[in-house]
Amino acid sequence: MAKTFTDKPLHQFDQVKTDNITANVDKALDELNGRLDSNNMPVDSVGKDQLKLPANSPLNVAGPINQFGTIFPTQAYYQTYTNPAADIYTPVTSVDLDADTWSAGFNTIPELDSGLDGFPLRFDAREGMLIGCATIDWEHGNNVFDVAAGARGRGNDWWTEWQVYVNNVSVARTGNIMPRRHTTQLPFAIACGTQPVTIDVRCKINTWWAAGMPSLDVTSTDFKIFSATIWCRNQFR
């Protein structure tokens, strides 16, 4: 709140007038009533339209994907997430790296499973900031497979990397994560204009065999995703 000065001082034994009291108080209250003392907030720029209650709206509720948005006067929250499977041990999607089609580069979740095509978070942003986080519960390479040379841990030389993309621009990355089941969180923050926005996560999978080249014997292990969530806050004036 801006600094204010006493406009009409009150002195002992003076006659008390309502105008003398309200003139001083109004300087502070005027800011709360829309007369903001700031170069980028003109007089009367905040009115009843900017003080409406937040509105909740489902962006997409279909099949295994849920998306919601909550719009406030100066900010908005958006979220997309996969519906849970039967239990925490059952993945929402599983990719057979020996037989299924996948890329040696970064794969979006819909590219790994077309049934999750609606997962990327899409909304109309307003000029300001996008601040959010992606959370993925996944697993790669935690089993044991018997090969001719004897028992070997599957995935000892594998790794996986996740990235968050905003309108096809990478804004967060994990680096290489060795074989394990892992709940990965990728916080991000980026400035944006008034424009359509698409936010998605992509993963790069390193295994024994190149994409599209099945091994002679099944020596890979499935890449599993148990849940995925992206939430984003759009802060604007």
Contacts in CASP RR format, 6 or more apart in sequence:
PFRMAT RR
TARGET T0000
AUTHOR 0000-0000-0000
METHOD contacts of the structure
MODEL  1
MAKTFTDKPLHQFDQVKTDNITANVDKALDELNGRLDSNNMPVDSVGKDQ
LKLPANSPLNVAGPINQFGTIFPTQAYYQTYTNPAADIYTPVTSVDLDAD
TWSAGFNTIPELDSGLDGFPLRFDAREGMLIGCATIDWEHGNNVFDVAAG
ARGRGNDWWTEWQVYVNNVSVARTGNIMPRRHTTQLPFAIACGTQPVTID
VRCKINTWWAAGMPSLDVTSTDFKIFSATIWCRNQFR
1 28 0 8 1.000
1 31 0 8 1.000
2 31 0 8 1.000
2 37 0 8 1.000
2 38 0 8 1.000
4 24 0 8 1.000
4 27 0 8 1.000
4 28 0 8 1.000
5 27 0 8 1.000
6 24 0 8 1.000
7 23 0 8 1.000
7 24 0 8 1.000
7 27 0 8 1.000
8 19 0 8 1.000
8 20 0 8 1.000
8 23 0 8 1.000
8 24 0 8 1.000
10 16 0 8 1.000
10 20 0 8 1.000
10 21 0 8 1.000
31 37 0 8 1.000
34 43 0 8 1.000
34 44 0 8 1.000
34 45 0 8 1.000
34 46 0 8 1.000
34 47 0 8 1.000
35 43 0 8 1.000
35 44 0 8 1.000
36 43 0 8 1.000
36 45 0 8 1.000
36 46 0 8 1.000
40 237 0 8 1.000
41 237 0 8 1.000
50 73 0 8 1.000
50 74 0 8 1.000
51 73 0 8 1.000
52 73 0 8 1.000
54 70 0 8 1.000
54 71 0 8 1.000
54 72 0 8 1.000
55 70 0 8 1.000
55 71 0 8 1.000
56 68 0 8 1.000
56 69 0 8 1.000
56 70 0 8 1.000
57 68 0 8 1.000
57 69 0 8 1.000
57 70 0 8 1.000
57 71 0 8 1.000
58 66 0 8 1.000
58 67 0 8 1.000
58 68 0 8 1.000
58 69 0 8 1.000
59 67 0 8 1.000
59 68 0 8 1.000
59 69 0 8 1.000
59 78 0 8 1.000
59 80 0 8 1.000
59 121 0 8 1.000
59 122 0 8 1.000
59 123 0 8 1.000
60 66 0 8 1.000
60 67 0 8 1.000
60 80 0 8 1.000
60 118 0 8 1.000
61 67 0 8 1.000
62 118 0 8 1.000
63 83 0 8 1.000
64 82 0 8 1.000
64 83 0 8 1.000
64 92 0 8 1.000
64 115 0 8 1.000
64 116 0 8 1.000
65 80 0 8 1.000
65 81 0 8 1.000
65 82 0 8 1.000
65 83 0 8 1.000
65 116 0 8 1.000
65 118 0 8 1.000
65 119 0 8 1.000
66 79 0 8 1.000
66 80 0 8 1.000
66 81 0 8 1.000
66 83 0 8 1.000
67 78 0 8 1.000
67 79 0 8 1.000
67 80 0 8 1.000
67 81 0 8 1.000
67 118 0 8 1.000
67 121 0 8 1.000
68 78 0 8 1.000
68 79 0 8 1.000
69 76 0 8 1.000
69 77 0 8 1.000
69 78 0 8 1.000
69 79 0 8 1.000
69 123 0 8 1.000
70 76 0 8 1.000
70 77 0 8 1.000
70 78 0 8 1.000
74 235 0 8 1.000
74 236 0 8 1.000
74 237 0 8 1.000
75 233 0 8 1.000
75 234 0 8 1.000
75 235 0 8 1.000
75 236 0 8 1.000
76 123 0 8 1.000
76 126 0 8 1.000
76 233 0 8 1.000
76 234 0 8 1.000
76 236 0 8 1.000
77 231 0 8 1.000
77 232 0 8 1.000
77 233 0 8 1.000
77 234 0 8 1.000
78 121 0 8 1.000
78 123 0 8 1.000
78 231 0 8 1.000
78 232 0 8 1.000
78 233 0 8 1.000
78 234 0 8 1.000
79 121 0 8 1.000
79 229 0 8 1.000
79 230 0 8 1.000
79 231 0 8 1.000
79 232 0 8 1.000
80 118 0 8 1.000
80 119 0 8 1.000
80 120 0 8 1.000
80 121 0 8 1.000
80 229 0 8 1.000
80 230 0 8 1.000
80 231 0 8 1.000
81 227 0 8 1.000
81 228 0 8 1.000
81 229 0 8 1.000
81 230 0 8 1.000
82 92 0 8 1.000
82 116 0 8 1.000
82 119 0 8 1.000
82 225 0 8 1.000
82 227 0 8 1.000
82 228 0 8 1.000
82 229 0 8 1.000
83 92 0 8 1.000
84 92 0 8 1.000
84 227 0 8 1.000
85 91 0 8 1.000
85 92 0 8 1.000
85 226 0 8 1.000
88 226 0 8 1.000
90 226 0 8 1.000
91 139 0 8 1.000
91 224 0 8 1.000
91 225 0 8 1.000
91 226 0 8 1.000
92 116 0 8 1.000
92 225 0 8 1.000
92 226 0 8 1.000
92 227 0 8 1.000
92 228 0 8 1.000
93 109 0 8 1.000
93 112 0 8 1.000
93 113 0 8 1.000
93 115 0 8 1.000
93 116 0 8 1.000
93 224 0 8 1.000
93 225 0 8 1.000
94 222 0 8 1.000
94 223 0 8 1.000
94 224 0 8 1.000
94 225 0 8 1.000
95 102 0 8 1.000
95 112 0 8 1.000
95 113 0 8 1.000
95 222 0 8 1.000
95 223 0 8 1.000
95 224 0 8 1.000
96 220 0 8 1.000
96 222 0 8 1.000
97 205 0 8 1.000
97 207 0 8 1.000
97 209 0 8 1.000
97 220 0 8 1.000
97 221 0 8 1.000
97 222 0 8 1.000
97 223 0 8 1.000
98 209 0 8 1.000
98 214 0 8 1.000
98 215 0 8 1.000
98 218 0 8 1.000
98 219 0 8 1.000
98 220 0 8 1.000
99 214 0 8 1.000
100 112 0 8 1.000
101 211 0 8 1.000
101 212 0 8 1.000
102 111 0 8 1.000
102 112 0 8 1.000
102 205 0 8 1.000
102 211 0 8 1.000
102 212 0 8 1.000
102 223 0 8 1.000
103 111 0 8 1.000
103 211 0 8 1.000
104 204 0 8 1.000
104 210 0 8 1.000
104 211 0 8 1.000
105 204 0 8 1.000
105 211 0 8 1.000
106 163 0 8 1.000
106 202 0 8 1.000
106 203 0 8 1.000
106 204 0 8 1.000
107 202 0 8 1.000
107 203 0 8 1.000
107 204 0 8 1.000
107 205 0 8 1.000
108 120 0 8 1.000
108 200 0 8 1.000
108 201 0 8 1.000
108 202 0 8 1.000
109 116 0 8 1.000
109 119 0 8 1.000
109 120 0 8 1.000
109 200 0 8 1.000
109 201 0 8 1.000
109 202 0 8 1.000
109 225 0 8 1.000
109 228 0 8 1.000
110 116 0 8 1.000
110 117 0 8 1.000
110 118 0 8 1.000
110 119 0 8 1.000
110 120 0 8 1.000
112 203 0 8 1.000
112 223 0 8 1.000
112 225 0 8 1.000
113 225 0 8 1.000
116 228 0 8 1.000
119 200 0 8 1.000
119 228 0 8 1.000
120 198 0 8 1.000
120 199 0 8 1.000
120 200 0 8 1.000
121 197 0 8 1.000
121 198 0 8 1.000
121 199 0 8 1.000
121 200 0 8 1.000
121 230 0 8 1.000
121 232 0 8 1.000
122 196 0 8 1.000
122 197 0 8 1.000
122 198 0 8 1.000
122 199 0 8 1.000
123 196 0 8 1.000
123 197 0 8 1.000
123 232 0 8 1.000
123 234 0 8 1.000
124 194 0 8 1.000
124 195 0 8 1.000
124 196 0 8 1.000
124 197 0 8 1.000
125 192 0 8 1.000
125 193 0 8 1.000
125 194 0 8 1.000
125 195 0 8 1.000
125 196 0 8 1.000
125 197 0 8 1.000
125 234 0 8 1.000
126 193 0 8 1.000
126 194 0 8 1.000
126 234 0 8 1.000
126 236 0 8 1.000
127 192 0 8 1.000
127 193 0 8 1.000
127 194 0 8 1.000
127 236 0 8 1.000
127 237 0 8 1.000
128 191 0 8 1.000
128 192 0 8 1.000
128 193 0 8 1.000
128 234 0 8 1.000
128 235 0 8 1.000
128 236 0 8 1.000
128 237 0 8 1.000
129 189 0 8 1.000
129 190 0 8 1.000
129 191 0 8 1.000
129 192 0 8 1.000
129 234 0 8 1.000
129 235 0 8 1.000
129 236 0 8 1.000
130 166 0 8 1.000
130 188 0 8 1.000
130 189 0 8 1.000
130 190 0 8 1.000
130 191 0 8 1.000
130 192 0 8 1.000
130 197 0 8 1.000
130 199 0 8 1.000
130 232 0 8 1.000
130 233 0 8 1.000
130 234 0 8 1.000
131 188 0 8 1.000
131 189 0 8 1.000
131 232 0 8 1.000
131 233 0 8 1.000
131 235 0 8 1.000
132 187 0 8 1.000
132 188 0 8 1.000
132 189 0 8 1.000
132 230 0 8 1.000
132 231 0 8 1.000
132 232 0 8 1.000
132 233 0 8 1.000
133 185 0 8 1.000
133 186 0 8 1.000
133 187 0 8 1.000
133 188 0 8 1.000
133 230 0 8 1.000
133 231 0 8 1.000
134 162 0 8 1.000
134 164 0 8 1.000
134 172 0 8 1.000
134 185 0 8 1.000
134 186 0 8 1.000
134 188 0 8 1.000
134 199 0 8 1.000
134 201 0 8 1.000
134 228 0 8 1.000
134 229 0 8 1.000
134 230 0 8 1.000
135 183 0 8 1.000
135 184 0 8 1.000
135 185 0 8 1.000
135 186 0 8 1.000
135 227 0 8 1.000
135 228 0 8 1.000
135 229 0 8 1.000
135 230 0 8 1.000
136 162 0 8 1.000
136 183 0 8 1.000
136 184 0 8 1.000
136 201 0 8 1.000
136 203 0 8 1.000
136 225 0 8 1.000
136 227 0 8 1.000
136 228 0 8 1.000
136 229 0 8 1.000
137 181 0 8 1.000
137 182 0 8 1.000
137 183 0 8 1.000
137 184 0 8 1.000
137 225 0 8 1.000
137 226 0 8 1.000
137 227 0 8 1.000
137 228 0 8 1.000
138 160 0 8 1.000
138 181 0 8 1.000
138 182 0 8 1.000
138 184 0 8 1.000
138 203 0 8 1.000
138 223 0 8 1.000
138 224 0 8 1.000
138 225 0 8 1.000
138 226 0 8 1.000
139 180 0 8 1.000
139 181 0 8 1.000
139 182 0 8 1.000
139 223 0 8 1.000
139 224 0 8 1.000
139 226 0 8 1.000
140 155 0 8 1.000
140 158 0 8 1.000
140 160 0 8 1.000
140 179 0 8 1.000
140 180 0 8 1.000
140 205 0 8 1.000
140 221 0 8 1.000
140 223 0 8 1.000
140 224 0 8 1.000
141 154 0 8 1.000
141 155 0 8 1.000
141 158 0 8 1.000
141 179 0 8 1.000
141 180 0 8 1.000
141 221 0 8 1.000
142 154 0 8 1.000
142 179 0 8 1.000
142 180 0 8 1.000
142 181 0 8 1.000
142 221 0 8 1.000
143 153 0 8 1.000
143 154 0 8 1.000
143 221 0 8 1.000
144 151 0 8 1.000
144 152 0 8 1.000
144 153 0 8 1.000
144 154 0 8 1.000
145 151 0 8 1.000
145 152 0 8 1.000
145 153 0 8 1.000
145 154 0 8 1.000
145 219 0 8 1.000
145 221 0 8 1.000
146 152 0 8 1.000
147 217 0 8 1.000
147 219 0 8 1.000
154 179 0 8 1.000
154 219 0 8 1.000
154 220 0 8 1.000
154 221 0 8 1.000
155 179 0 8 1.000
155 207 0 8 1.000
155 208 0 8 1.000
155 221 0 8 1.000
156 179 0 8 1.000
157 208 0 8 1.000
158 178 0 8 1.000
158 179 0 8 1.000
158 205 0 8 1.000
158 206 0 8 1.000
158 207 0 8 1.000
158 208 0 8 1.000
159 176 0 8 1.000
159 177 0 8 1.000
159 178 0 8 1.000
159 179 0 8 1.000
159 206 0 8 1.000
160 176 0 8 1.000
160 177 0 8 1.000
160 203 0 8 1.000
160 204 0 8 1.000
160 205 0 8 1.000
160 206 0 8 1.000
160 223 0 8 1.000
161 173 0 8 1.000
161 174 0 8 1.000
161 175 0 8 1.000
161 176 0 8 1.000
161 177 0 8 1.000
161 203 0 8 1.000
161 204 0 8 1.000
162 173 0 8 1.000
162 174 0 8 1.000
162 175 0 8 1.000
162 177 0 8 1.000
162 184 0 8 1.000
162 186 0 8 1.000
162 201 0 8 1.000
162 202 0 8 1.000
162 203 0 8 1.000
163 170 0 8 1.000
163 172 0 8 1.000
163 173 0 8 1.000
163 174 0 8 1.000
163 186 0 8 1.000
163 201 0 8 1.000
163 202 0 8 1.000
163 203 0 8 1.000
163 204 0 8 1.000
164 170 0 8 1.000
164 171 0 8 1.000
164 172 0 8 1.000
164 173 0 8 1.000
164 186 0 8 1.000
164 188 0 8 1.000
164 199 0 8 1.000
164 200 0 8 1.000
164 201 0 8 1.000
164 230 0 8 1.000
165 171 0 8 1.000
165 199 0 8 1.000
165 200 0 8 1.000
165 201 0 8 1.000
165 202 0 8 1.000
166 188 0 8 1.000
166 190 0 8 1.000
166 192 0 8 1.000
166 197 0 8 1.000
166 198 0 8 1.000
166 199 0 8 1.000
167 195 0 8 1.000
167 197 0 8 1.000
167 198 0 8 1.000
168 198 0 8 1.000
169 190 0 8 1.000
171 188 0 8 1.000
171 189 0 8 1.000
171 190 0 8 1.000
172 186 0 8 1.000
172 187 0 8 1.000
172 188 0 8 1.000
173 186 0 8 1.000
174 184 0 8 1.000
174 186 0 8 1.000
176 206 0 8 1.000
177 184 0 8 1.000
181 226 0 8 1.000
186 201 0 8 1.000
192 234 0 8 1.000
197 234 0 8 1.000
199 230 0 8 1.000
199 232 0 8 1.000
200 230 0 8 1.000
201 228 0 8 1.000
201 230 0 8 1.000
205 223 0 8 1.000
207 220 0 8 1.000
208 215 0 8 1.000
208 219 0 8 1.000
208 220 0 8 1.000
209 215 0 8 1.000
209 219 0 8 1.000
209 220 0 8 1.000
END
